[in-house]
Amino acid sequence: MKMIKLISKTCYKLYVVLFCCILNTGVLNASNRLDVDTTVYVVADEGPKFKGDMTQWIGENVQYPQVAWDNGIMGKVIVAFIVEKDGKVSNVQVVRGVHESLDAEALRVFNKMPAWKPAKINGENVRYRFTCPLMFNIERAVAEPYLYDEFIAMLEREGKIPLENIQEETDPVIIQMYVAQKQQFLKGGESAFKLVLDRMSPSYNVRVPASFIREYKLDKEQQKKLEVVYKWKRLEQEKLIKRMGKKDLIKRFAELSPLFAHLNILEEVKIRECMNPEQHLLYFNDLMKEKMIAHEPDGNEPCSCKCFYHLNVSLHGIGGIQNRIMREVKYPMIAQEHNIQGKVVVGFLINTDGRVYDVHVVQSVDSSLDAESVRVIRQLPPFIPVICPIHKRKVAVYYTAPINFKLQ
């Protein structure tokens, strides 16, 4: 009996020792991560502080979810988290969500946030619960129009390069993209060659338009100088067209595209020389009016060449957009029943991947017509990306499309 009691006491002591060891180990592991004090404060002598510019850090680390961007989903996600005694962020939770994709991105960003300066009470670090809103807003992904000084700097920089120094396009990928762009307009062969040559002929519209003369108040001498410029450009274009030949016309057009683009820049340089500073500034403002041009990264390099080709892309528009829109648009029944008509203008960005982004109504008529217009634009299939032929980079182009709703 004594032996049994002795064994029992020994086992009890051993159990207590083991329990204490386990308890101490647990406390030690917990203290390695956080203090055993689990009290969380919402008021303190000194609140927690982010080390640095929190707005800048979030801006550099947040990534707008593609599904939300494509569907125009915006809103404010409110996130709560604890700033621990060592400043680390833990227990990140969404208090008020907007959409599962935006909520998930908010959680991802705050979970990777660097350590803060912890809150203090009576000089001691304490755990603190912090609430922070994260605003997801689809801003216009479009650059501001060029300043006049930037435009002049571009002309002076690019205009010093002779046309014969511009290399033909050799990149097979870019050539194929240009070929795809031109195929809907030119089928190749003798008829296409004649059509292009006729349009580029020096006998084709070399006079200065009367509207141009009135708009910028050009005198007779300036008109003569401009006509020389226009004729010079037509002659240079004709030379380039004749170099193409009838065979493989579209491919040769793609190969020579940098020369045509640079020819536009050289023409702009000569136009500037024909006008006085006041006239040219007015001309520039008209050129840029309501034209928004965006430069998006191609790979890891931003396109910031700011050449005249980008202006031309926006001014001439993108072929085939209106035809695509009119094939898909459906007149809303509710608008027909209430005899609602008008022109809705929709703005959107064709990004460097050819996809449509940032669809928004520029000019509204009625909610039903507006909604149908936005729907049609959002469902447009991808376009062939626009490429700067001189600098070999893709360019994002802002475009506005009018959609007319008219009852017969």
C-alpha positions, 0 to 999 in steps of 0.5 A: 500500500505504501509502495502504491502511495509512493508511486502515486506521489512520484507520478503526481510530482512528475505530472506537475513538473511536466505541466509546469514545463509545458505551461512555461514553454507555452508562455515562452513561445507566446512571449517570442511572438507577442506579450502575454497581455491580450488587452487591446486598447482603442484609446491611448496616450499616444496612438500608433503611427505609421513610419513614413507616408501611409498614403504613398505606401498604399498607393505603391502597393495596392493593385486594382483587381482586374475584375473590378476594373473591367466592371467599373466597381468602386467603393470604400473598404473599411479595414480594422487591424491591431497594431501590436506592442512591437508595431507589427500589424495583426488580425486584419479584418474587413469591417465593411466591404464593397466587392469580394475582389476589392475586399481581398485586395485590401486584406492583402495590402494591410497584411503585408504592411510594415511595422508601425510605431506602437501606441503607448499608455504611461510610456509603455507599449500597448496593443491598439485596434486601428480602423482605416478606410481604403478607397478604390476609385477608377481614375481616368487612366489618361495623361494630361494634354501636352503643354506647348513647351513640351510640344516645341521641345519634341519638334526641335528634338525629332525635327533634327533627324533627317528622314533618310536616317529613320530606319525601316521597321524590322521587328516581325511582331510589330510588322504583323501588328501593323499588317493586321491594322491595315488589312481591313483598309487595304487588300493589296494588289494593283487597285490598292496600290493605285488608291494609296498612290492617288491619295499621296500624289502631289496633285492631291489637295496641296492647297491650304484649306480656306478654314485654316487660313481664316482660323489662324489669319494667315497672310498671302506670304504665309499661305504660299509657304504652307503650300510649298510645305504641303507639296513637299510632304506629298512628294516625299509620300509618293516616293515612299509609296513607289518604293513599296511596289504592288507586291506585298503592299501591306507588309511594305507599308508596315515596314515603312511606317516609321518613315511616314510617321517621321514625315508628319513630324517634319511637316509640323516643324515646317508649319511652325516656321510658316506661322508667328508665335501667336498663330502657332500657339493657337494652332497647338491649342486647337490641335490638343482641344479635347484630345487626351493621350495616355502613355502606358508601360510596354513591358517594364518601360514607360512610353514617354517619347511624346512624339507627334505620332501620338497626337495623330493617333488620337486625332484620327481615331481608331478605324472600325470603332463606330461600325462595331458599336452600331452593330451591337447597340440595342434601343432600350424598350423603355426609351422607345415607349417614352419617345426618348432620343438623343446622342450619348457620348461615351469615353473610354481607354484602349489600353496597350493590351488592346482592351477597353477600360475606364468606360464612362459617360461624357454626355448623358441623355437618359439613364436607359440610353446611358446604360446601353451605351456603356454596355456596348462599349464594355463588350467591345472585343479587344483591338489591335494595340496602337504602336508608336512606329518610331519608338517601338512602344505601345500607346494607350489611346483615349477615345470618345464615341458618340452613339445616336439613338433616334426613333424612325 
